[in-house]
Amino acid sequence: MRCRKCGQKAVINMRHHKLALCKEHYLEWFVAQTERFIKKYRMF
């Protein structure tokens, strides 16, 4: 499986999101998702 953003070998395949990402792009995606949900649900 390959990273959807850069084509390198994916380290994670998230079926629910239909998304496979390499380590670098997974970390970027995770931070962005976390920030999005913190803002959306006004957690802080």
Secondary structure as UniProt FT lines:
FT   TURN            4..6
FT   STRAND          12..14
FT   TURN            15..18
FT   STRAND          19..21
FT   HELIX           23..40
FT   TURN            41..42
//
